[in-house]
């Protein structure tokens, strides 16, 4: 069942399912938080409960309705999400239905899929997906139709951040949804949604996933316990990020970061150009994971300086490598702060689709200049 796919979040999950049982669940809700916090699997579990043909504290998982929601094929479960232009059709005429096969396949494999991963899977080159006017009109039309197989209909809008001003089309629907209709908007950042929409919805802020739950979930995916604990620590409560860390771990992130810092410290321009090119071969999610891991290394250096080696929460092998690296351990707090600011800016630039190779080379020169001055 979809409820079983949620990592952590026990309190929110229990409270919302109880609201369904007590018939007090709001008919229009915004679920805010990074995709890695579990907004989509949470909403799918609620949809499964709402559409279940059996009464209970949660979905039965056995009836036809539950099985259909499990496979994302229930006729009264409607899902909208950002899409891009498709060959042979004008963008204004393309909606989620044109990509349903691809989206269903991706989410069934990983309900913690991020917006960037989704768009990258359907776009031949860098593109911005959105939810257009036709999609909004289709949502209004289908929700005003009678339910096919029961008394309820569920509309999910995934990555509702991408509605933009088109969301104005949905105001009346959200304010006065047809009887038996539940509307869930899932977003990364509620500030990107029109205030006129947010004021009409109950807002649920998804918290970060706790480390214990994340570690347990990773172990079930054949990640070794020591590695699972480290990934849970460095993922900042984001399970989507944790999954990317787990995939990248075979490349040894610590070695990658130490190699980068050595090239910066040596001010090896040819080496940094080559490193920047290699870095550009990772996708944007992997690039952000590498940089976030480096920020955790810098944080660990501060913990080591202020508290001692016992405060370093890296895996045994990564911790050993860090403690042998005197150039990193000797950085001052001010130097760490400057480097951290530069790395955080890199992450922001990558999120804005600036060419990562250029971002990496420029930052490397700045960090290299800083390290060269202290040599």
C-alpha positions, 0 to 999 in steps of 0.5 A: 500500500502507498502508506507503507512507502512513506519513510517516517512522518508517522505523526502526520500520516496517522493524524490525516488518516484519522481525519478521513475516518472521522470525516473531518479531512479538508477538501482542499489541502496544500502539502508543502515540502521538498519531494524528499520529505514524502508529500506525494506518497503521503497524498497517494496513501490518503487517496487510497484511503478515501477511495477504498470501498471498505470502512477502516482506519486506513485503506484495506489494500485488497479491494478493487479500488485500492488495487487501482490506486496502487497502480495509479489507474483508478478512474476517480484519481486524477493527477496533474503535473508539469510537462514540456512540449511534445514533438508533433503537438503545440505546447498549449495543447499538451497536458499530463495525459500526454505523459501519463505512461511515463509519469506512472512508470517513474512514480511507481518505481520511486514515489520520491522522484523530484521535479528535476528528475521528472523533467530530465526524463521527458525533455531532450534538453534543459527545459522548464515544465509547467501546468498550462491553462488547458490542464486547469480547464481539464481539471475543472471539467473532470471534477465536475463530472460524476464519480465513476466507481463511488462517491468520491473523486481525488485530484492531485496536483504534483509540483503545484509550484508550476501553476503560476498565474494559471492557478487563477483558473482553479480558484472557484473549484478550490473554494467550492469543490463539487461534493465528494471531491478532495483536492491536494496540491503538492509543492516544494515552496508555498511562496510560489503559489498564488496567495488567493489559492493558499488562503483557500486551502489547509496547509500541511508543512512536511517536516524533514524525515528523521534519521532513524526512519531514513536509515531503516528505509535505506537498509531495506534497499540493501545499503549497509548499516554504517553507510545508511547511517552516514547517508541519513546524517548528511541528507538533511532529512531529504529521502530523495537526496538520500537515494541519490547519495546511495547511488553515488556512494560507489564513486566514494564522495569523500575521495571526490571532495578531497581530490577537488580540494587538492586541485584547488590548493595546488591551483592546478588550472589544467587539473581544475578544468578537467575536474570541472568537465568531469563534474559536468557529466553528473546530472544536476541532482548528483551535482547538488548531492556532491556539493551538499556532502562537501558542506557536511565535510566542512561542518565535520571539520568545525565539529572536530575543532570545537568538540573533538573527533567523536562529534564527527558523524561520518562513516568510519572510512570517511572519518578516517580519511578526513582526520588524515587530511591536515589541510582541511582540518587546519582551516579556520572558521572564517575560511570554512565560512567563506568556502561554505558560502561559495559552495552554497552559491554553486548549488543555487546556480545549478538549480537555476540551470547555469552551466555546471562546468562553468560554475565549478571552474569559477568557484574552484578558482575562488577557493584555490585563491583563498587556499593559496593565500594561506599556504 
